[in-house]
């Protein structure tokens, strides 16, 4: 369990560093950016801490995902994270938009069809 948490932290840090180093482009929102926005949510969705500053990240991501490709990319990233991160409480992750008063056009779930997100 500790090894999985350490591996997730290392992956999160690596993704944030890649996102920070990447030049700005008009391409879809990258998974590194999604992770960067939502990193304050990690304690909450892993049952290790309060909601804290998570909503600022959720709202920031919502504002950054302006186009359909951006929303689909964010959806695919969240779907992948939900499917591969065994210690994430999927109910808490799915409830983040409601907790933060943000209306996103899809459910955070491993079964979401991101091609239908507009």
N, C-alpha and C positions, 0 to 999 in steps of 0.2 A: 504494500500500500504506500509506504514512504517512497519507494523507488518510483512508483507511478506518479506521485505528486511531484517529485523532483524532476522527472522526465517532462511532465506538463509545464513546469516552471521554466525549464531550459528551452522547450519548444516555444513557449510564450515570449520569452526574452529574445530568442532568435528571430521570431516573426516580427516583433516590434522593431528590432534593429534593422531588418531588411526593409520594412515599411518606411522607416525614418531615412534610410539611405537612398531609397528609390526616388528618381526625379518625378516631378509632377507631370501628369499626362492626362489626356482626355479619356483614357481607357476606363473600363469598369473598375469599381472600387475593389481593391485587393484584399485578400484574406488577412494579410498582415495588418492592414488598417482596421478591419473589423475587430480583430483581436485586441489591437491597441485601444480602441474605443471602449471595449467591454472588459478589459483587464480588471477594472475596479469591482466588477461583478463576481469575480472568481471566488472570493471568500463566501459570498452569499449563496451562490449556486452549488457550492461544495459543502454546505452546512457547517462552515467554519467561522462565520462572522455575519454581521448585520448587512443590510442593504447599503448603508453608507453612501459613498459617492457614485454608486452604480448608475443611478438615474441620469446623472450628467453625461455619462458615457452613452447610455441608450439614446438620449436626446441628441447627442452629438452625431451618433451614427445615423439616426433618422434624418437629420439635416444634411448629412454628407451623401446619403443615397438618394440623389435627386432624379436620376434617370431610370428607366426600366432596366438597362444592363447593370447599373449600380445596385438596384434592389435585388435583382436576380443573383448577382455575385455575393451580396451580403447574405441572402437566403441560403445559397449553396454552402457558404462558409459555415454558417450557423448550423445547418443540417449536418454537415460533416463533423463538426465539433460535437454536436449532440450524439451522433452515432458512435464516435470513437472514444469519447471521454467517459470511461466507466464510473468515475466518481462524481459526475454532475447529476444533481437532482433535476430531472427533466421537467417535473411539475413547476419547480421554481424558475427554471429557465424559460419555460413557456409562459409563465405569468409575469415576466419582467415588463413587457409593454404595458399591461394593465396597471401593475404596481407603479410605473413611472408616468402614467397618463399619456402614453404615446400609442397611436393607432397605426400599427404596421399591417400591410396587406397579406400577411401569411402567419402561420403558426410556427414557432420555434420547435421543431420536432424532426426526428430522423426520417419520418415518413412524408414530409412536405414535398410537394411537386413544385419546385422552384421555377419550372418553365411556364407556369400559369401566373406567376407574379408579374404585375404590370406597374 
